[in-house]
Amino acid sequence: MKTLRLILGDQLNAKHSWFSESDDNVLYYMAEMRQETDYVTHHIQKVVGFFAAMRNFSDWLQEHGHRVLYHTLDDADNQQSLPKNITALIEIEQIDKFEYLLPDEYRLDEQLQELCEAIDIQTEAFDTEHFLTTREELSSFFSDKKTYTMEYFYRYMRKKHDILMVNDKDPEGGKWNYDKSNRKKWKGTPEIPHDKGFRKDVSELVTLLKDQQVKTMGTIDAKQFRWPTSRTDCLAVLRYFTEELLVHFGDYQDAMDPKESFLFHSKLSFALNTKMLSPKEVIDAVIETWEKDKERIDISQVEGFVRQILGWREFMRGMYWLEMPGFRRSNKLDNQNKLPDFYWTGDTKMNCLHHAIKQSMDHAYAHHIQRLMITGNFALLTQTHPDEVDAWYLGIYIDAIEWVEITNTRGMSQFADGGKIATKPYVSSGSYINKMSNYCGDCQYKVSKKTGKDACPFNSLYWHFLDDKKEYFKDNQRMSMMMNLLEKMNKETLTAHKERAHDIIKNPDAY
């Protein structure tokens, strides 16, 4: 029986059981397609990163004795559509059975199901053998609960997989969560170890995208590409994180600095989301490092990282499959405004936004607090339509695949789901940004001023948002303190806030 097996660009799992032995009757198919480059405007580093990783994986498969057909973007036989390419291959290669790994995007899941219904041969779907949960596991876990609280799911995952546990029931160190220890502002010390990473020449791929007129955003140094595009690269990044950065990761995971794009963050999200690394091996490597050096590495550093991978990442994936496809249309706060033009340039006088956006354009990267409390915060406070925010986040970050992007953006950041993922909107005035970052000192606007032309725009936007959306939050217990403060605010002060907020929302690119 001749079998065609599809491998998507985010399914580069060398440890998958498919690849344990070669079979001349199995043909693996991979393709660079316009349907994937064009459904949203992507950062150029994202497209290059995926194509480079796919090509490396194809080479690895062939080196291990597997038959591979790989369509480059400019291949004459590439019809730039997954169903068209698969249908043509089935006929040309006289395929008897089509197999694929379950996609992690609803869009591709639908497309492949429709394809399987249309073709007249046997088909079968397989698990990617990557995640620590099934698609439906989170739904089952919360089936008898009123709310989807990530912390409870995280504890369940800790117990189930025996991670940072004592006697199968108690958390290591006596606490489940060390989040309060993960909120330090970085003030220049401790020193961030020099990145010993690799730099790759990806000029060929950059030229390909230019010749094929693929529309992208952001910048790239084609001679010094810094993202991992092979399993060997990914393991090197993991070693650098565990050996050099883990010791301070938890302390400064929420910190922001204009001169340091990465601080103590792992830079492993692209490696994980393409499946070049598995979440279990990453968690194991972190815990193993800690167990060997407990005198130097505090458990709070380790738990903060494990929570992101074992808790948040698996939680978001479960919420995606629970809530799709309706989730991508949710807009519970009825926000309708356009995203400011400066989100594509960084040309704004607001220092925090300038640096967070410029960093994103330069590196296709920003860490979770920059995404949540800078760019996401401003988009929500200016009441931007979630569709606009989704498209920007999905395109700009190298690790952005819809299952993880849309849940974090439309759910947590924009509160568009009405509170299914986040129990309150993640909005703040300038004071939080000043507390967690080094952006405010050199800003044209004064974070300490509440109103006036030189006051931080976040201050007026924050109070205007609370007042404008107060009907949505009147029964939200986690918002009660701020709503009480709003109620007690001097009416003239509130009016001043709202007038300035209206001016900002009307013309955000002037700020």
N, C-alpha and C positions, 0 to 999 in steps of 0.2 A: 504493500500500500504506500503510495507516494503522499507524503504529508507536507503541507505548507504551514510554517509557524511564523506568526507575526511578532515582532518585538518593537514596541513603541520607544520613543526617545527618553522616557522616564522609567524604563524597565530594564536598566542595565545591571541586573543582578547576576554577577558571575557565580554566585553560590546556589542559584536555582537548580532544582533537580533535573530540569530539562537538559542541562549541560553536563551532567555527570558522565555521560558516554555519548559518543558520536554514532550517527546512523546515516548511511548514504541515501536512504529513502526519505530523509527529512531535509527540507530546504528552509532555512531561516531567511526572513525578509525584513529589511529595514529601509526606511526612505526619508529623505529630506523633502518636505512638500510645502507648496505654497498654501495649502489649506491650514497649515500650522504656523507659518510665518506671518500670515495676513489677517487672521481673525481678530487680532488686536495689534496695535503698534508696539513692538517689543524693543527693549534695549538691545543695542547691537551686541553687547557682551553676552546677553542671554542667548541670542540666536547662535552666535559663534560658540559659546560654551556647550550648548546642546549638540550642535553638529560635530564639534571636535570630540566630545565624549562618545557620541554614536559611532563615529568612524573608528575610534580606538577600540570600542567594544566589538565592532565588526571584525577588526584585525585580530583581536584576542580569540574570537570564536573560530576563525579560520586557522589560527596557530594551533588550536586544540582539536583540529580535525573535523570541524563542522562545515557543512556546505552553507554558504551565505550569498544571497543576492542583495546588493546594496545600491539603491538609486540615489545618486547625488542630485542636488537641486537642478543642475543643468543637464542631467541625463536625458537623451532624446526619447527614451522609452518611459520616462516619468510623466504620468498624466496629472500629477500634482493633487490628486484626490485619492484618499485611501480606498474607498469602494471601487473606483475605476482601476486602480493599480492591482488590487487583489483579484478582481474579476478577470482581468487580462492575464494575470499570472496563472490562475487556475486553468485557463484554456491552453495557454502556451506550454506550460509544464505538465499538463494532463494530471492535475492534482486530484487525489481521491478524498482527501480529508483536510479541512482547514482548522487550525488551532490557534488560539490567542490567549494572552494573559489578560486577566480582568483589568480594564483601564481604571484609572483613578479620577478621571473627569467624566461627568455625566454626559457631556456632549459626545465624547468618543464611545462611551458605553452604548448610547442610543444608536450611534452610527454603525457600530459593529453588530448589534442585535438586528438591525434592519438589513445589513448585508447578509447575515447568516440566514435570514428568512428568504432572501432573494436568490441565493445560490443553491444549486441542486446537487450538493454533495454533503457528506457528513461534516458536522462542525462540533467543536468542544472548546469550552473556556476553562482556564486554570487559574488558580490563585498565584499572585506574584511572589508569595513566600517572603514577604518583606515586613509587613506590619505585625504588631503584637496583638491585634484584635481583628475580628472579621468585620465586614461592612455593617452587620446587623447587631453586633455585640453591645454597643452603647445603647441602642434602642431597647434591647432586652433588659439591660441593667436598670434603665430608668422607667420601665414599663409600669411600675406601681408607685412612682414618685411624681410629685406635682411640678417640680422644677428640675432643670438640668444643671446640677451643681458640680463643677469640674473637680473640686476638692474630694468629694465622695468617690467619684470615678477614679481619681488618682490613687486613693487609698486602696480601692479594690484592685487596681493594677499592681500596686506594690505587693499586696498579699498574694495575688494570683501568680506572679512571676518571682516571688521571693527576692525582691530587690530592696536593699537597705532595711531588712527586717531582722528581728531577733525572735527566736522561738515561734516563727511563722505568724505571730499576731501583733507583736509590738514593734514600733518604728525604731530604727537605729538612732541612738542619741536621745531617745525619749520624746521626740517631737516629730510630727508628720511634716511640718512645713516651717522652713526658716526664712520665709519671705521678708520678715522685718529686718533680717540681717543683710538683705540684698539691695539696700537702698542708699549706699554711700555715694557722695559726690567725689569725683576724682579731681585732685588738686595738683596734679603733676607728679605725684608719687603715690604708690611705688612705681618704679620705672617699668615701662612696657618692653619686654624682651624683643630684640630685633627679629623680624620675620625672616626665617631662614628658607622661606619657600622658593619654589621654582618660578621661572618665567619662561613662557613659551612663545614661539613665533607663529602667529595665526594669520599671517598676511594673505595666504592663499584663500582662506575662508572670507576674509574681509573683502578681497577682490571679487570673489564669487557673488557676495551679496550686492556689491556695487554694480557688477555687470548684469545681474538679474533684476536690478532696480527694486530690491526689497526695501520697503520703507521701515526705518528703525529710528530710535531716539538714543540720546546719550553719546558718550565718547568711548574710544578704545585706543590703547597703545598696542598696535598689531605686533610689535616686536617683543613686548613685555607682558603678555597675557598672564594673569596671576591666579586664575581659578583652576581647580583640579579637574582634569578631563580623563583620568584613568583611575583604576582602583589603586594602583601604586601611588599616584599623586594623593589620592584621598587618605590613604593610610599615613602618608607623610604629614598631612595637615592634622590628622588625629593625634599623631605622636607629638607634634609641636604644641598642640593644645594641652594635652595631658601633662607633658613634661615642663612646659614653660608658663602657661596661662591659667591653668586650673586653680592654682594656689590663690589667685585673686579674682577668679571669675564671679563668684557669687556676690562678693562685696560690691563690685562695680558694674553689675549687669544692667542696671538702670541708668548709669551715668552717661553724660554726653559732653563732648569737648570739640571745639571747632578745628583743632589741629590733629585730632586722633580719630580716624574713621572707624577703627575696629576695637580699640581698647583691649580688653581681655576676652573678647568673644571668640568663639571657636572657628567661625567661617565654615562650618560643616553642613549648613542647610542645603546647599546645592548638591553636595555629595550624597546626602540622605534622600533628597527628593528625586534624584535620578536613580536611586537605589544602588549606586556604586558601593555604598556602605549600608549596613543594616542598623536599625535603632538598637538592637540587642548588643551587637558587637561594640558600638559606641559607648553604651551604658556600661558594659563590662570593662572596657578599657579605662574609663573614668574611675570606676569603683576599685579596680585593681591598683591603679596609681595611688589612690587615697589609702588603701589598705597597707601599702608598702611605705607610706610616708605620712602617717597620722600626726606626727609631731609638727610637721610643717603645714599640712593641708587640713583645714577645719571642715567638719561635716557640712557646714552651711554652704560652702563652695560647691560641694558635690551634690547635695540635695537640690540646690537651685537649678543645676543643670539637668539632673534626672527628671525633675518636675516638668521642665520644658519638653523633654523628649518622650518620657513615659506617660506623663499626664496630659499636657496641653496638646501635643502633636496628635496623639491618638484620639483625644477628645474631639478635636476639630475635624478629624477625618470621619469620626462617627456621626457628628452633627451634620456634616455635609450629606452623607447618604440618608440620614434621617429626614432632612428638610428639603432636599432637592426633589423636583425642579423649582418648586414655588419660591425657595429661598432667594433665588437670583432676581426675583421681581419684587422683593419686600422693600417697603419704604414707609414704615409705620409712623415716622415723624413728618411725612409729607414734605420733604425737602425738595426744592425744585431748581436751585441756582446752578450756574455753570462753575466749573473749576477754574480758578484764576489762570491766566496765561503764564504767570511766573512759575507754575509747577513744571513747565517744560524748559525753563531757562535758569531759574534761581535768582532772577533779577528782581529782588525786593529789598527794601530797606530794613525789614524785620530780620535781624541777624540769625535767629534760630532757624527760620524757614530758609533763608539764603544758604546756610551751611548744610542743613539736612538735605535740601534738594540738590545742591551742587555736588555733594558727596554721592547722592544717588545717581546723578547723571555721570559722574566720573567713574564710579566703582560698581554700579548696578547693585548697590548694597546700602542698607541702613538697618540698625538693629531695632528690636521690637519697640523700645520706648520712643525712638525717633519717629517710627512709623505711627505709633499710637498717639503720643502726646505732643507731637509737633505738626507733622503734615496732616495726620488724621484729625487731630484736635481742631486745627484751623478750618479744615473742610467741613466738619460738623458744625462748628460755631457760625460759619458763614452759610450754613444750611444748603450745602451742595447736594445735588441729586446723587444718590448712591451709585447709579449707573456710571456717572462720570468718575467717581472715586474708584470704583471697581476697575474700569478700563485703565486708569493710570497705574494703580498698584499691580495689576496683572501684567502690565507691560514692562514696568521699570525695573523690577527686581529679578535677579538671576534665579532665585529660588521659587519664584511665583508660579505655582500650578494651581488651577482653580480650586481644588479641594481644600487647600490650605490658605489660599489668598482670600477667597470670597467669604469664608467663615470668619476670618480675622478682620476683614475690612467691613463688610456689610453687617456682620454680627457684632463683634466687639467694638471696633472703632467707630462705626457710624450709627450704631443702635437701631439699624433699619429693621431688625427683626422684632423690635418691641421688647427685648429683654430675654430672649431664649438662651443666648450665649452669655451675655454680660448682664448682671443684675442692675446696673446703672450705667448711664452714658459716661464715657471716659472723656470728660471735658475739664478744662482748668483755666484759670486766669494765668497771668505771667508769673505768679509767685511759685507755682510748682516747677515751671521751666527753669526759673532762677535757682531753685533749691537743688535741682538734679543736674544742672549743666553749667558750663562756663561761657554760655552764649551772651548773656545779658549785659555784661560789663562793657563790651564794645559796641553795643547796639545804639542806633540813633534814638530809639525810643527808651523812655525811663520806666522800668518795671515797677518802681516804687510809686509812680504817679498813677492815680486812679482815673482821672479824667483830664481832658485837655489835649491839644494837638500833638504834644510830645510824649503823651502817656502810652504805655504798651498797648497796642490794639487788642491783645488777648483779654485785657481787663474789661473793656466795654463790651466786647463780643460775648464774653462769658455771662455777664449779668443780663444782657439782652436776650441771649439764648434761653436762660432759665425763665425769664419772664414771658418770652414768646411761646415757649413750649410747656408752660406750667400746668396746663390741663392734662398733659400726657404723664406728668410726674406726681400728681397730687396724691396718688395712693402708693407711691414707691417709698418704702420705709428708708431705704438707703439714701434717698434724696431729701428726707424730711428736714435735716439740719440746715441745708443750703436753702431750701424753700422757706424755712422760717426766717432766715437772715434776709432773704429777698423781701419777704412780707414786711419786715421791720425797717427796710432801707428808706432813707429820706427820699421823698418823692422827687425833689429837684435833682438829687444825685442820680436816681434811676432814669429820669428823663434825659439827663446829660449823657449817661451811658448809652441809652437807646438811640439818641440822635447821632452820636458818633458811630455806633455800630451800623446804623443805616447807611451812613456815608461810606464806611469800609466795605460793606456788602455790595453796595451799588458800584463801587470802583476799586476792588481790592488791589489791582495792579498799580494803583497810585501810591501804595503804602510800602 
